[in-house]
Amino acid sequence: MKKIVLLITSLLFAFTVFAHGPTPQKVQKSVKIAASPDKVWEVVKDFDNANKWLPFVSDIKVEVKGEDRFRTLTLKEGGKVLERLKGIDDDLMKIKFEIVEGDVPVADCNMYITVAKGANDNESEVQWTARFYRVYKLNPPIPEGQDDESALNAMNAVVDAALPELKKFIESK
Amino acid sequence: MIFLVIFQGCKEESFAIITNQGEDTISIVDLQNLNIIKTIQTNPGPLTVEILKNNLAIISNTKNESLQLIDLDSFKIIDTINLGFTPLGIVYVEGKDLLYISSWYENKLYYYNTNTWERDGVIPVGKTPSGIIYDKKRDQIIVSNRDENLLTIIQDNKVIKTIKVGDHPFGVYLSEDSVFSVNVYSNDVSKINLNTYDSSKFNVGDHPYNIISSDHYLFVTNTQDDSVSVINKDDFSILKTLKTGEVPENLGLDLLNNQLIVTNWGSNSISIFNLDTLKLKKEIPTGRESRSFGNFIWAK
């Protein structure tokens, strides 16, 4: 866990959503959870209270501005990430959100989490997909920590840490 | 259009060349039977596809600064052209045997002779040149410059005009006397009349990416809505929204089989729609991060 947060917070800098490189990066991972899709979806769709299971978050603050809903995640080892809810689709069991700004070395990061039925009624599969770019968009050489690898490492670390915790949280309920 | 129908009428089979950027392969899809007939390993980062003459296609490899030439009879890679820059958009000008390639990091457009594969010249353009099209009627090349919100118009290998469009233009498309740019951040499409340079915009979905036109409609992919907007060509209103796979990026028309092909980066697949009914016919798994920027449909 410490390593994960270090990966994120040791690369502290503000990024802008207008900066990204040419190739979108992808993290797509899934976990099987021993609970019904309905039960899992109730947790996954709860944008305001994701700190219950996101392991690297110490606090969450929700703000509504016009039609937009934002959450600010305070990271346990320092730093913040501001995210915007982009949609909740109960039929598809899909929640979409984006990073607006924060202490994570990615740009234009759009994410979605889906819940699907597993092999039996009491099993679900949760898939988390992130599409993002590295921070540095100009000509190489690319500054350390702003390359594709840094962006991928950070997002892999986030999803690798979060999905097992989601599983643990739901299965222990 | 009549010419196109006659041209297509001589053809018997069509194929899609799908670049899977996340696994360094291309999938060859038989568009009659809607299945993959071959998967070919490529250089790292295959992205853009363009069809050349003599049953050849070319792909750009963004991660090792090269192009690769594909023989469309055998579906084999027959040559690699090392560029020394990161290629993004590609367009082939058949009458001149020239291939124009946008160099993403250098803000330049290079052009190569497709007989010798020697570099013929270079044209400085705006920042992050992305999509390219050739306007045969005016003998012009048009490039979107994503980070400057501009289109650059080139004639005789010189920039003759720049045109302001929406925020983050990426895909560009020519239809009759208008050029369309898809503006990723402003969630709209700019339409510019190439005779008068009058411009207008119409709204589409979230993070649109590319555009194509059939006889009846314009189609725009919305990467963050998992959809394609079907646009009325008279008033540019949204007639319908088609559900695609996840994160749809690029589009191709298979006129031989009356189909719209959409590449889905997120779900590693392509979605195929009937062009008349606009119903989904099939979603075919392809490879990781399917993209196929450019012209990726081929008929023989």
Interface residues (C-beta under 8 A of the other chain):
Chain A: F18 P22 T23 P24 K26 Q28 K86 K96 N110 Y112 T129 R131 K137 L138 N139 P140
Chain B: Q21 G22 G45 L47 T62 K63 T86 L88 W104 Y105 E106 T128 D147 H168 Y185 D206 H207 T223 Q224 E246 V247 W265 G266 R288 E289
